[in-house]
């Protein structure tokens, strides 16, 4: 018997928004190896998560410049040219989101995102208006994959964790959602997401109803 879902929760970056620091740093470094070395040792994902969790961009930048003065200009470009990391929307996923919205499915977003850069996305992406609620890590000073962040979403909007489906491209975050009692799907492509939705009965209609 298929699990019944009352609400669907989307991650944003990597699921609906094509965001990648490489879009910027390919313009800055002359080789892929130099770029990858920089992103794995200087402007790392772990460093970025500190801003996602509420540390100010100014503080995060100055800490890194102090530790890696030889890369000062490249470090300052991370947020100084942050918009160049945005590659547009993932159209196939936005189409699914729109179908679910038309079917009346309650939709939410749970995103690891700096509260200082999120307003740029809010202005740029009209599909964000389809969500009944959006929880941004930088504003809450909490983030995925911690169970407390998932509980915050569930409690704030009066949801039932076991009747929510969470979609994220990061396996660690998918595991975090499952540990918090939500159903979860790892996003790989819009086509695979459609097939995954067929495994659920989604109240109200839309993809995944099995109708």
C-alpha positions as CSV (number, residue, x, y, z in Angstrom):
1,X,0.0,0.0,0.0
2,X,1.4,3.4,-1.0
3,X,2.1,5.9,1.8
4,X,-0.3,8.8,1.9
5,X,1.2,12.2,1.6
6,X,-0.5,15.5,2.7
7,X,2.3,17.9,2.0
8,X,5.5,18.0,-0.1
9,X,8.6,19.8,1.0
10,X,11.2,20.8,-1.5
11,X,14.9,21.7,-1.2
12,X,15.7,24.7,-3.5
13,X,19.4,24.6,-4.6
14,X,20.1,21.6,-6.8
15,X,16.4,20.7,-7.0
16,X,14.6,23.8,-8.3
17,X,17.5,26.2,-8.7
18,X,20.7,25.4,-10.6
19,X,23.3,26.8,-8.2
20,X,27.0,25.9,-8.5
21,X,30.1,27.9,-7.4
22,X,31.8,26.5,-10.5
23,X,29.8,28.7,-12.8
24,X,31.7,31.6,-11.2
25,X,35.1,30.1,-10.5
26,X,35.6,28.7,-14.1
27,X,35.9,32.4,-15.0
28,X,38.5,33.0,-12.3
29,X,40.8,30.0,-12.5
30,X,42.6,28.9,-15.6
31,X,42.2,25.2,-15.1
32,X,39.6,22.8,-13.6
33,X,42.2,21.4,-11.2
34,X,43.0,24.8,-9.7
35,X,39.3,25.5,-9.3
36,X,38.6,22.2,-7.7
37,X,41.6,22.5,-5.3
38,X,40.3,26.0,-4.3
39,X,36.8,24.8,-3.6
40,X,37.9,21.7,-1.7
41,X,40.5,23.5,0.5
42,X,39.5,27.2,0.8
43,X,35.9,28.1,-0.1
44,X,34.6,24.7,1.0
45,X,31.1,23.4,1.3
46,X,31.6,23.3,5.1
47,X,32.6,27.0,5.1
48,X,29.6,27.9,3.1
49,X,27.4,26.0,5.5
50,X,28.5,28.3,8.3
51,X,26.9,31.3,6.4
52,X,23.9,29.1,5.7
53,X,23.6,28.6,9.5
54,X,23.5,32.3,10.2
55,X,27.1,33.5,10.3
56,X,27.4,36.8,8.5
57,X,29.0,37.0,5.1
58,X,31.4,39.6,6.4
59,X,32.6,37.5,9.2
60,X,32.8,34.3,7.1
61,X,34.8,36.2,4.4
62,X,37.2,37.8,6.8
63,X,37.9,34.5,8.6
64,X,38.9,32.9,5.3
65,X,40.9,35.9,4.1
66,X,42.9,35.8,7.4
67,X,43.6,32.1,7.0
68,X,44.3,32.2,3.2
69,X,45.6,35.7,2.4
70,X,47.1,34.5,-0.9
71,X,43.5,33.9,-2.2
72,X,42.0,37.1,-1.0
73,X,40.5,38.2,-4.3
74,X,39.1,34.8,-5.1
75,X,37.6,34.5,-1.6
76,X,35.9,37.9,-1.9
77,X,34.5,37.0,-5.2
78,X,32.4,34.2,-3.6
79,X,29.8,36.6,-2.3
80,X,30.9,39.7,-4.3
81,X,30.0,37.9,-7.5
82,X,27.5,35.4,-5.9
83,X,24.8,35.9,-8.5
84,X,27.2,34.4,-11.2
85,X,26.8,31.1,-9.4
86,X,23.1,31.0,-10.3
87,X,22.5,29.0,-13.5
88,X,18.8,29.4,-13.8
89,X,15.9,27.2,-12.8
90,X,15.6,23.4,-13.3
91,X,12.7,23.6,-15.6
92,X,11.5,20.0,-15.3
93,X,11.2,20.2,-11.5
94,X,9.5,23.6,-11.7
95,X,6.9,22.0,-14.0
96,X,6.3,19.3,-11.4
97,X,6.0,21.9,-8.7
98,X,3.4,23.8,-10.8
99,X,1.4,20.7,-11.4
100,X,1.3,19.9,-7.7
101,X,0.3,23.5,-7.0
102,X,-2.6,23.3,-9.5
103,X,-3.8,20.1,-7.9
104,X,-4.0,21.9,-4.5
105,X,-1.2,20.0,-2.8
106,X,0.3,22.0,0.1
107,X,3.9,22.8,-0.8
108,X,6.7,23.9,1.4
109,X,10.4,24.7,1.0
110,X,13.2,23.9,3.5
111,X,16.5,25.4,2.3
112,X,20.1,25.8,3.5
113,X,20.7,29.3,2.4
114,X,22.3,32.5,3.7
115,X,19.7,34.9,4.9
116,X,21.8,37.7,3.2
117,X,21.7,36.1,-0.3
118,X,18.2,34.5,-0.1
119,X,16.4,37.8,-0.9
120,X,18.1,37.8,-4.3
121,X,16.5,34.4,-5.1
122,X,13.2,35.6,-3.7
123,X,13.1,38.4,-6.2
124,X,14.4,36.3,-9.1
125,X,12.3,33.2,-9.0
126,X,8.5,33.6,-9.4
127,X,7.9,29.9,-8.5
128,X,8.7,30.6,-4.9
129,X,5.2,32.2,-4.6
130,X,3.8,28.7,-5.0
131,X,4.9,27.6,-1.5
132,X,2.7,27.9,1.5
133,X,5.8,28.3,3.6
134,X,9.5,28.6,3.2
135,X,12.0,28.0,6.0
136,X,15.5,29.5,5.4
137,X,18.4,28.2,7.5
138,X,20.2,31.5,7.7
139,X,17.1,33.2,9.2
140,X,16.6,30.4,11.7
141,X,20.3,29.7,12.6
142,X,19.7,26.0,12.1
143,X,20.1,23.8,9.0
144,X,19.7,20.5,7.4
145,X,20.5,17.7,8.1
146,X,19.7,18.4,11.8
147,X,16.4,16.9,13.0
148,X,15.6,20.2,14.8
149,X,15.4,22.0,11.4
150,X,12.8,19.5,10.1
151,X,10.9,19.7,13.3
152,X,10.8,23.5,13.0
153,X,9.1,23.3,9.6
154,X,6.6,20.6,10.8
155,X,5.7,22.5,14.0
156,X,5.5,26.0,12.4
157,X,3.0,24.9,9.7
158,X,1.1,22.3,11.7
159,X,2.2,19.4,9.6
160,X,2.4,15.7,10.4
161,X,5.9,14.5,9.7
162,X,4.9,11.0,8.7
163,X,2.6,12.4,6.0
164,X,5.2,14.8,4.5
165,X,7.5,14.0,1.6
166,X,10.8,15.7,1.5
167,X,12.9,16.1,-1.8
168,X,16.6,17.0,-1.7
169,X,19.6,16.3,-3.9
170,X,21.9,15.7,-0.9
171,X,21.9,12.2,0.5
172,X,22.8,13.5,4.0
173,X,19.8,15.7,4.1
174,X,17.5,12.9,2.9
175,X,18.8,10.8,5.8
176,X,18.2,13.7,8.1
177,X,14.6,14.0,7.0
178,X,14.0,10.3,7.4
179,X,15.5,10.4,10.9
180,X,13.0,13.2,11.7
181,X,10.1,11.0,10.6
182,X,9.4,12.4,7.1
183,X,9.3,10.3,3.9
184,X,12.2,11.4,1.7
185,X,13.4,11.1,-1.9
186,X,16.8,11.9,-3.2
187,X,16.5,14.2,-6.3
188,X,18.6,13.1,-9.3
189,X,16.5,14.4,-12.2
190,X,13.0,15.6,-12.9
191,X,12.2,12.4,-14.7
192,X,13.4,10.2,-11.8
193,X,11.4,12.4,-9.4
194,X,8.2,11.8,-11.4
195,X,8.8,8.1,-11.1
196,X,9.5,8.4,-7.4
197,X,6.3,10.3,-6.8
198,X,4.4,7.4,-8.3
199,X,5.3,5.5,-5.2
200,X,3.1,7.7,-3.0
201,X,-0.6,8.5,-2.8
202,X,-0.7,12.3,-2.7
203,X,-3.9,13.7,-1.3
204,X,-5.6,16.1,-3.7
205,X,-4.2,14.7,-7.0
206,X,-1.2,15.6,-9.2
207,X,1.9,13.5,-9.9
208,X,2.1,10.5,-7.7
209,X,-1.6,9.9,-7.2
210,X,-1.6,6.8,-9.2
211,X,-4.8,7.9,-10.9
